[in-house]
Amino acid sequence: MPPLVLKIAPWLMLVASNIFMTFAWYGHLKHKSLALPVAIISSWLIALPEYMLAVPANRLGSGMYSTAQLKTGQEAITLIVFTLFSYFYLGEPIKWTTMVGFGLIVCGAAMVFFFK
Protein backbone atom coordinates (compact mmCIF):
# COMPACT_ATOMS: atom_id res chain seq x y z
CA MET A 1 0.00 0.00 0.00
CA PRO A 2 1.44 3.40 -0.97
CA PRO A 3 2.09 5.94 1.76
CA LEU A 4 -0.76 8.32 2.56
CA VAL A 5 1.19 11.30 1.23
CA LEU A 6 1.33 9.72 -2.25
CA LYS A 7 -2.44 9.23 -2.17
CA ILE A 8 -3.18 12.80 -1.07
CA ALA A 9 -0.47 14.77 -2.93
CA PRO A 10 -2.10 14.55 -6.39
CA TRP A 11 -5.36 15.95 -5.03
CA LEU A 12 -3.67 18.81 -3.19
CA MET A 13 -1.71 19.65 -6.34
CA LEU A 14 -4.92 19.54 -8.40
CA VAL A 15 -6.63 21.90 -5.94
CA ALA A 16 -3.72 24.34 -6.24
CA SER A 17 -3.65 24.03 -10.04
CA ASN A 18 -7.40 24.69 -10.19
CA ILE A 19 -7.02 27.85 -8.14
CA PHE A 20 -4.43 29.14 -10.62
CA MET A 21 -6.53 28.15 -13.63
CA THR A 22 -9.70 29.71 -12.25
CA PHE A 23 -7.85 33.00 -11.77
CA ALA A 24 -6.36 32.68 -15.27
CA TRP A 25 -9.75 32.11 -16.89
CA TYR A 26 -12.02 34.31 -14.78
CA GLY A 27 -9.90 36.69 -12.68
CA HIS A 28 -9.83 39.35 -15.38
CA LEU A 29 -13.62 39.64 -15.19
CA LYS A 30 -13.22 41.70 -12.03
CA HIS A 31 -11.05 44.15 -13.98
CA LYS A 32 -12.94 44.60 -17.24
CA SER A 33 -11.24 47.94 -17.91
CA LEU A 34 -7.98 46.03 -18.45
CA ALA A 35 -7.05 45.86 -22.13
CA LEU A 36 -7.80 42.47 -23.65
CA PRO A 37 -4.19 41.74 -24.76
CA VAL A 38 -3.00 42.47 -21.20
CA ALA A 39 -5.69 40.17 -19.81
CA ILE A 40 -4.64 37.41 -22.21
CA ILE A 41 -0.93 37.70 -21.41
CA SER A 42 -1.66 37.89 -17.68
CA SER A 43 -3.85 34.81 -17.94
CA TRP A 44 -1.12 32.87 -19.74
CA LEU A 45 1.37 33.79 -17.03
CA ILE A 46 -1.05 32.63 -14.35
CA ALA A 47 -1.75 29.41 -16.28
CA LEU A 48 1.93 28.41 -16.35
CA PRO A 49 2.02 27.47 -12.64
CA GLU A 50 -1.26 25.61 -13.20
CA TYR A 51 0.42 23.35 -15.72
CA MET A 52 3.45 22.97 -13.48
CA LEU A 53 1.12 21.54 -10.82
CA ALA A 54 -1.44 19.66 -12.93
CA VAL A 55 1.01 17.66 -15.05
CA PRO A 56 2.98 16.21 -12.11
CA ALA A 57 -0.25 15.70 -10.14
CA ASN A 58 -1.63 13.53 -12.92
CA ARG A 59 1.68 11.73 -13.42
CA LEU A 60 1.97 10.99 -9.69
CA GLY A 61 -1.72 10.17 -9.36
CA SER A 62 -1.72 7.75 -12.28
CA GLY A 63 0.23 5.31 -10.11
CA MET A 64 -2.77 4.92 -7.78
CA TYR A 65 -5.81 6.17 -9.69
CA SER A 66 -7.21 5.55 -13.15
CA THR A 67 -7.25 8.45 -15.59
CA ALA A 68 -11.05 8.49 -15.33
CA GLN A 69 -10.78 8.86 -11.56
CA LEU A 70 -8.22 11.65 -11.89
CA LYS A 71 -10.32 13.53 -14.46
CA THR A 72 -13.60 13.24 -12.60
CA GLY A 73 -11.92 14.17 -9.32
CA GLN A 74 -10.37 17.17 -11.03
CA GLU A 75 -13.76 18.24 -12.37
CA ALA A 76 -15.31 18.02 -8.90
CA ILE A 77 -12.43 20.11 -7.54
CA THR A 78 -12.97 22.63 -10.36
CA LEU A 79 -16.62 23.08 -9.41
CA ILE A 80 -15.80 23.64 -5.75
CA VAL A 81 -12.97 26.07 -6.52
CA PHE A 82 -15.10 27.93 -9.08
CA THR A 83 -18.05 28.25 -6.69
CA LEU A 84 -15.84 29.69 -3.94
CA PHE A 85 -14.05 31.96 -6.43
CA SER A 86 -17.23 33.36 -7.95
CA TYR A 87 -18.72 34.02 -4.52
CA PHE A 88 -15.70 35.43 -2.67
CA TYR A 89 -13.70 37.04 -5.48
CA LEU A 90 -16.32 38.10 -8.02
CA GLY A 91 -19.05 38.67 -5.44
CA GLU A 92 -21.65 36.66 -7.33
CA PRO A 93 -24.46 35.02 -5.39
CA ILE A 94 -24.67 31.25 -5.37
CA LYS A 95 -28.04 30.15 -6.73
CA TRP A 96 -29.67 26.96 -5.53
CA THR A 97 -30.06 25.80 -9.14
CA THR A 98 -26.31 26.13 -9.65
CA MET A 99 -25.64 24.10 -6.53
CA VAL A 100 -28.07 21.37 -7.62
CA GLY A 101 -26.50 21.23 -11.08
CA PHE A 102 -22.98 21.09 -9.65
CA GLY A 103 -24.14 18.49 -7.14
CA LEU A 104 -25.38 16.25 -9.96
CA ILE A 105 -22.02 16.57 -11.69
CA VAL A 106 -20.24 15.65 -8.44
CA CYS A 107 -22.55 12.62 -8.14
CA GLY A 108 -21.49 11.58 -11.62
CA ALA A 109 -17.86 11.98 -10.63
CA ALA A 110 -18.48 9.84 -7.54
CA MET A 111 -19.94 7.09 -9.75
CA VAL A 112 -16.72 6.95 -11.77
CA PHE A 113 -14.48 7.28 -8.74
CA PHE A 114 -16.06 4.87 -6.27
CA PHE A 115 -17.72 2.27 -8.51
CA LYS A 116 -14.80 1.03 -10.57
MDTraj code that builds the backbone (N, CA, C; nanometers):
import mdtraj as md
import numpy as np

residues = "MET PRO PRO LEU VAL LEU LYS ILE ALA PRO TRP LEU MET LEU VAL ALA SER ASN ILE PHE MET THR PHE ALA TRP TYR GLY HIS LEU LYS HIS LYS SER LEU ALA LEU PRO VAL ALA ILE ILE SER SER TRP LEU ILE ALA LEU PRO GLU TYR MET LEU ALA VAL PRO ALA ASN ARG LEU GLY SER GLY MET TYR SER THR ALA GLN LEU LYS THR GLY GLN GLU ALA ILE THR LEU ILE VAL PHE THR LEU PHE SER TYR PHE TYR LEU GLY GLU PRO ILE LYS TRP THR THR MET VAL GLY PHE GLY LEU ILE VAL CYS GLY ALA ALA MET VAL PHE PHE PHE LYS".split()
xyz = np.array([
    [0.0851, -0.1185, 0.0000],
    [0.0000, 0.0000, 0.0000],
    [0.0892, 0.1241, 0.0000],
    [0.0618, 0.2187, -0.0914],
    [0.1438, 0.3398, -0.0970],
    [0.1221, 0.4275, 0.0262],
    [0.2240, 0.5039, 0.0615],
    [0.2091, 0.5944, 0.1762],
    [0.0953, 0.6942, 0.1532],
    [0.0373, 0.7392, 0.2620],
    [-0.0761, 0.8317, 0.2565],
    [-0.0414, 0.9583, 0.1785],
    [0.0801, 1.0070, 0.1925],
    [0.1190, 1.1303, 0.1234],
    [0.1104, 1.1140, -0.0285],
    [0.1415, 0.9945, -0.0801],
    [0.1327, 0.9716, -0.2246],
    [-0.0117, 0.9613, -0.2717],
    [-0.1021, 0.9272, -0.1818],
    [-0.2439, 0.9233, -0.2172],
    [-0.3056, 1.0622, -0.2154],
    [-0.2594, 1.1476, -0.1261],
    [-0.3183, 1.2799, -0.1072],
    [-0.2516, 1.3860, -0.1951],
    [-0.1221, 1.3744, -0.2192],
    [-0.0467, 1.4768, -0.2927],
    [-0.1086, 1.5129, -0.4279],
    [-0.1518, 1.4144, -0.5101],
    [-0.2101, 1.4548, -0.6392],
    [-0.3324, 1.5437, -0.6236],
    [-0.4139, 1.5165, -0.5228],
    [-0.5361, 1.5952, -0.5031],
    [-0.5042, 1.7354, -0.4531],
    [-0.4067, 1.7477, -0.3659],
    [-0.3665, 1.8809, -0.3190],
    [-0.3079, 1.9624, -0.4340],
    [-0.2293, 1.8965, -0.5186],
    [-0.1713, 1.9647, -0.6338],
    [-0.2803, 2.0046, -0.7333],
    [-0.3825, 1.9198, -0.7497],
    [-0.4923, 1.9541, -0.8401],
    [-0.5762, 2.0683, -0.7849],
    [-0.5927, 2.0748, -0.6543],
    [-0.6628, 2.1899, -0.5942],
    [-0.5863, 2.3178, -0.6236],
    [-0.4546, 2.3148, -0.5986],
    [-0.3724, 2.4340, -0.6236],
    [-0.3747, 2.4720, -0.7719],
    [-0.3648, 2.3730, -0.8602],
    [-0.3653, 2.4034, -1.0036],
    [-0.4992, 2.4631, -1.0460],
    [-0.6081, 2.4149, -0.9869],
    [-0.7398, 2.4691, -1.0192],
    [-0.7561, 2.6126, -0.9721],
    [-0.6965, 2.6463, -0.8616],
    [-0.7016, 2.7848, -0.8142],
    [-0.6321, 2.8758, -0.9156],
    [-0.5140, 2.8345, -0.9605],
    [-0.4434, 2.9137, -1.0621],
    [-0.5262, 2.9244, -1.1901],
    [-0.5810, 2.8138, -1.2362],
    [-0.6527, 2.8153, -1.3630],
    [-0.7812, 2.8969, -1.3537],
    [-0.8485, 2.8915, -1.2404],
    [-0.9697, 2.9710, -1.2249],
    [-0.9369, 3.1194, -1.2313],
    [-0.8275, 3.1599, -1.1674],
    [-0.7851, 3.3001, -1.1772],
    [-0.7440, 3.3335, -1.3199],
    [-0.6776, 3.2416, -1.3888],
    [-0.6361, 3.2682, -1.5267],
    [-0.7570, 3.2867, -1.6179],
    [-0.8598, 3.2059, -1.5998],
    [-0.9750, 3.2114, -1.6892],
    [-1.0747, 3.3201, -1.6518],
    [-1.0940, 3.3435, -1.5215],
    [-1.2025, 3.4311, -1.4783],
    [-1.1586, 3.5527, -1.3969],
    [-1.0360, 3.5581, -1.3523],
    [-0.9901, 3.6686, -1.2678],
    [-0.9989, 3.8035, -1.3343],
    [-0.9779, 3.8080, -1.4642],
    [-0.9825, 3.9351, -1.5384],
    [-1.1232, 3.9936, -1.5433],
    [-1.2250, 3.9133, -1.5139],
    [-1.3624, 3.9644, -1.5192],
    [-1.3891, 4.0696, -1.4122],
    [-1.3082, 4.0683, -1.3075],
    [-1.3218, 4.1698, -1.2032],
    [-1.2591, 4.3022, -1.2480],
    [-1.1756, 4.2965, -1.3485],
    [-1.1046, 4.4154, -1.3980],
    [-1.1310, 4.4307, -1.5477],
    [-1.2556, 4.4546, -1.5824],
    [-1.2942, 4.4602, -1.7238],
    [-1.2357, 4.5798, -1.7977],
    [-1.1852, 4.6794, -1.7251],
    [-1.1237, 4.7939, -1.7914],
    [-0.9837, 4.7597, -1.8434],
    [-0.9293, 4.6479, -1.7999],
    [-0.7976, 4.6028, -1.8452],
    [-0.8051, 4.5689, -1.9940],
    [-0.7071, 4.6148, -2.0692],
    [-0.7046, 4.5862, -2.2133],
    [-0.6994, 4.4353, -2.2360],
    [-0.7711, 4.3896, -2.3379],
    [-0.7801, 4.2466, -2.3649],
    [-0.6437, 4.1804, -2.3854],
    [-0.5509, 4.2384, -2.4630],
    [-0.4193, 4.1743, -2.4762],
    [-0.3467, 4.1589, -2.3420],
    [-0.3620, 4.2563, -2.2533],
    [-0.2998, 4.2465, -2.1202],
    [-0.3657, 4.1345, -2.0403],
    [-0.4978, 4.1242, -2.0510],
    [-0.5694, 4.0167, -1.9808],
    [-0.5247, 3.8802, -2.0322],
    [-0.5065, 3.8690, -2.1629],
    [-0.4640, 3.7409, -2.2212],
    [-0.3241, 3.7037, -2.1746],
    [-0.2312, 3.7983, -2.1831],
    [-0.0929, 3.7700, -2.1411],
    [-0.0875, 3.7384, -1.9917],
    [-0.1610, 3.8151, -1.9119],
    [-0.1656, 3.7890, -1.7679],
    [-0.2211, 3.6494, -1.7398],
    [-0.3250, 3.6123, -1.8130],
    [-0.3846, 3.4805, -1.7943],
    [-0.2863, 3.3696, -1.8303],
    [-0.2120, 3.3882, -1.9360],
    [-0.1120, 3.2873, -1.9742],
    [-0.0050, 3.2732, -1.8664],
    [0.0349, 3.3854, -1.8084],
    [0.1370, 3.3794, -1.7031],
    [0.0838, 3.3108, -1.5778],
    [-0.0441, 3.3301, -1.5495],
    [-0.1055, 3.2632, -1.4346],
    [-0.1248, 3.1148, -1.4645],
    [-0.1512, 3.0804, -1.5912],
    [-0.1748, 2.9413, -1.6280],
    [-0.0478, 2.8569, -1.6234],
    [0.0682, 2.9178, -1.6388],
    [0.1932, 2.8405, -1.6352],
    [0.2090, 2.7629, -1.5043],
    [0.1921, 2.8259, -1.3873],
    [0.2020, 2.7465, -1.2639],
    [0.0941, 2.6379, -1.2550],
    [-0.0210, 2.6633, -1.3180],
    [-0.1264, 2.5615, -1.3195],
    [-0.0753, 2.4348, -1.3867],
    [-0.0123, 2.4508, -1.5018],
    [0.0415, 2.3347, -1.5724],
    [0.1545, 2.2693, -1.4938],
    [0.2337, 2.3507, -1.4263],
    [0.3455, 2.2975, -1.3478],
    [0.2961, 2.2161, -1.2278],
    [0.1725, 2.2342, -1.1891],
    [0.1121, 2.1541, -1.0821],
    [0.0270, 2.0399, -1.1381],
    [-0.0504, 2.0664, -1.2411],
    [-0.1438, 1.9656, -1.2934],
    [-0.0720, 1.8477, -1.3583],
    [0.0313, 1.8747, -1.4358],
    [0.1007, 1.7658, -1.5052],
    [0.1647, 1.6694, -1.4056],
    [0.2424, 1.7173, -1.3074],
    [0.2983, 1.6212, -1.2109],
    [0.1912, 1.5566, -1.1225],
    [0.0827, 1.6292, -1.0947],
    [-0.0251, 1.5704, -1.0138],
    [-0.0842, 1.4501, -1.0858],
    [-0.1074, 1.4643, -1.2156],
    [-0.1627, 1.3527, -1.2918],
    [-0.0613, 1.2404, -1.3096],
    [0.0638, 1.2760, -1.3281],
    [0.1679, 1.1735, -1.3418],
    [0.1799, 1.0944, -1.2121],
    [0.1871, 1.1652, -1.1007],
    [0.1970, 1.0994, -0.9691],
    [0.0693, 1.0205, -0.9391],
    [-0.0447, 1.0815, -0.9660],
    [-0.1721, 1.0172, -0.9355],
    [-0.2005, 0.8946, -1.0196],
    [-0.1439, 0.8885, -1.1400],
    [-0.1716, 0.7747, -1.2277],
    [-0.1155, 0.6441, -1.1738],
    [-0.0287, 0.6521, -1.0744],
    [0.0226, 0.5310, -1.0107],
    [-0.0781, 0.4669, -0.9166],
    [-0.1786, 0.5435, -0.8736],
    [-0.2775, 0.4924, -0.7783],
    [-0.4204, 0.5019, -0.8279],
    [-0.4458, 0.5908, -0.9226],
    [-0.5814, 0.6165, -0.9686],
    [-0.5878, 0.6007, -1.1199],
    [-0.7038, 0.5630, -1.1701],
    [-0.7215, 0.5554, -1.3152],
    [-0.7317, 0.6984, -1.3700],
    [-0.7128, 0.7118, -1.4993],
    [-0.7251, 0.8446, -1.5586],
    [-0.8685, 0.8963, -1.5464],
    [-0.9658, 0.8075, -1.5522],
    [-1.1052, 0.8490, -1.5335],
    [-1.1275, 0.9022, -1.3921],
    [-1.0667, 0.8380, -1.2937],
    [-1.0782, 0.8861, -1.1562],
    [-1.0102, 1.0214, -1.1405],
    [-0.8924, 1.0372, -1.1980],
    [-0.8216, 1.1648, -1.1891],
    [-0.9014, 1.2767, -1.2556],
    [-0.9569, 1.2493, -1.3727],
    [-1.0316, 1.3527, -1.4458],
    [-1.1600, 1.3894, -1.3736],
    [-1.2338, 1.2924, -1.3278],
    [-1.3596, 1.3244, -1.2602],
    [-1.3336, 1.3913, -1.1258],
    [-1.2295, 1.3493, -1.0569],
    [-1.1924, 1.4170, -0.9320],
    [-1.1529, 1.5610, -0.9579],
    [-1.0786, 1.5824, -1.0656],
    [-1.0367, 1.7175, -1.1027],
    [-1.1579, 1.8034, -1.1368],
    [-1.2559, 1.7474, -1.2027],
    [-1.3764, 1.8239, -1.2371],
    [-1.4547, 1.8617, -1.1114],
    [-1.4633, 1.7703, -1.0165],
    [-1.5310, 1.8015, -0.8903],
    [-1.4567, 1.9135, -0.8166],
    [-1.3238, 1.9058, -0.8162],
    [-1.2426, 2.0109, -0.7544],
    [-1.2674, 2.1439, -0.8252],
    [-1.2730, 2.1411, -0.9577],
    [-1.2972, 2.2628, -1.0360],
    [-1.4274, 2.3296, -0.9956],
    [-1.5319, 2.2514, -0.9790],
    [-1.6619, 2.3079, -0.9414],
    [-1.6580, 2.3726, -0.8037],
    [-1.5909, 2.3084, -0.7103],
    [-1.5805, 2.3640, -0.5754],
    [-1.4987, 2.4926, -0.5774],
    [-1.3829, 2.4889, -0.6440],
    [-1.2970, 2.6074, -0.6518],
    [-1.3710, 2.7208, -0.7226],
    [-1.4384, 2.6906, -0.8332],
    [-1.5102, 2.7930, -0.9078],
    [-1.6223, 2.8549, -0.8247],
    [-1.6959, 2.7733, -0.7526],
    [-1.8050, 2.8249, -0.6692],
    [-1.7511, 2.9212, -0.5641],
    [-1.6442, 2.8818, -0.4963],
    [-1.5837, 2.9690, -0.3945],
    [-1.5276, 3.0958, -0.4576],
    [-1.4631, 3.0817, -0.5717],
    [-1.4051, 3.1960, -0.6433],
    [-1.5130, 3.2961, -0.6846],
    [-1.6199, 3.2445, -0.7461],
    [-1.7226, 3.3361, -0.7949],
    [-1.7935, 3.4065, -0.6795],
    [-1.8061, 3.3397, -0.5665],
    [-1.8719, 3.4022, -0.4518],
    [-1.7801, 3.5026, -0.3814],
    [-1.6591, 3.4575, -0.3469],
    [-1.5698, 3.5425, -0.2669],
    [-1.4934, 3.6460, -0.3495],
    [-1.4505, 3.6113, -0.4696],
    [-1.3698, 3.7042, -0.5482],
    [-1.4547, 3.7931, -0.6392],
    [-1.5492, 3.7323, -0.7103],
    [-1.6322, 3.8102, -0.8025],
    [-1.7574, 3.8654, -0.7357],
    [-1.7893, 3.8166, -0.6164],
    [-1.9049, 3.8671, -0.5438],
    [-2.0388, 3.8252, -0.6017],
    [-2.0400, 3.7148, -0.6743],
    [-2.1647, 3.6663, -0.7330],
    [-2.2389, 3.5769, -0.6345],
    [-2.3704, 3.5903, -0.6280],
    [-2.4459, 3.5019, -0.5386],
    [-2.4458, 3.3586, -0.5914],
    [-2.4580, 3.2658, -0.4990],
    [-2.4669, 3.1250, -0.5372],
    [-2.6150, 3.0877, -0.5409],
    [-2.6638, 3.0522, -0.6572],
    [-2.8040, 3.0150, -0.6731],
    [-2.8232, 2.8672, -0.6384],
    [-2.9409, 2.8352, -0.5887],
    [-2.9669, 2.6963, -0.5528],
    [-2.9654, 2.6077, -0.6772],
    [-3.0052, 2.6595, -0.7908],
    [-3.0056, 2.5797, -0.9137],
    [-2.8627, 2.5453, -0.9570],
    [-2.7724, 2.6388, -0.9352],
    [-2.6312, 2.6131, -0.9655],
    [-2.5781, 2.5026, -0.8756],
    [-2.6110, 2.5105, -0.7477],
    [-2.5638, 2.4096, -0.6530],
    [-2.6205, 2.2710, -0.6857],
    [-2.7465, 2.2654, -0.7244],
    [-2.8066, 2.1372, -0.7617],
    [-2.7382, 2.0818, -0.8867],
    [-2.7180, 2.1664, -0.9859],
    [-2.6496, 2.1227, -1.1077],
    [-2.5084, 2.0742, -1.0796],
    [-2.4333, 2.1507, -1.0011],
    [-2.2983, 2.1093, -0.9653],
    [-2.3018, 1.9802, -0.8834],
    [-2.4001, 1.9694, -0.7953],
    [-2.4140, 1.8486, -0.7139],
    [-2.4360, 1.7247, -0.7995],
    [-2.5150, 1.7382, -0.9049],
    [-2.5376, 1.6253, -0.9956],
    [-2.4088, 1.5866, -1.0677],
    [-2.3305, 1.6866, -1.1047],
    [-2.2015, 1.6573, -1.1690],
    [-2.1087, 1.5850, -1.0707],
    [-2.1066, 1.6301, -0.9463],
    [-2.0239, 1.5647, -0.8439],
    [-2.0717, 1.4216, -0.8219],
    [-2.2022, 1.3983, -0.8256],
    [-2.2547, 1.2621, -0.8138],
    [-2.2052, 1.1748, -0.9285],
    [-2.2033, 1.2307, -1.0479],
    [-2.1494, 1.1576, -1.1624],
    [-2.0019, 1.1249, -1.1439],
    [-1.9278, 1.2212, -1.0911],
    [-1.7860, 1.1976, -1.0625],
    [-1.7696, 1.0875, -0.9595],
    [-1.8537, 1.0869, -0.8578],
    [-1.8476, 0.9837, -0.7543],
    [-1.8749, 0.8450, -0.8134],
    [-1.9655, 0.8376, -0.9086],
    [-1.9942, 0.7091, -0.9747],
    [-1.8684, 0.6531, -1.0407],
    [-1.7950, 0.7391, -1.1100],
    [-1.6722, 0.6949, -1.1768],
    [-1.5651, 0.6607, -1.0740],
    [-1.5562, 0.7423, -0.9698],
    [-1.4479, 0.7282, -0.8738],
    [-1.4666, 0.6064, -0.7816],
    [-1.5857, 0.5881, -0.7297],
    [-1.6064, 0.4867, -0.6265],
    [-1.6602, 0.3537, -0.6776],
    [-1.7175, 0.3518, -0.7965],
    [-1.7724, 0.2272, -0.8505],
    [-1.6930, 0.1863, -0.9740],
    [-1.5741, 0.1371, -0.9490],
    [-1.4797, 0.1031, -1.0574],
    [-1.5316, -0.0109, -1.1424],
])
top = md.Topology()
chain = top.add_chain()
for i, resn in enumerate(residues, 1):
    res = top.add_residue(resn, chain, resSeq=i)
    for name in ("N", "CA", "C"):
        top.add_atom(name, md.element.get_by_symbol(name[0]), res)
traj = md.Trajectory(xyz[None], top)
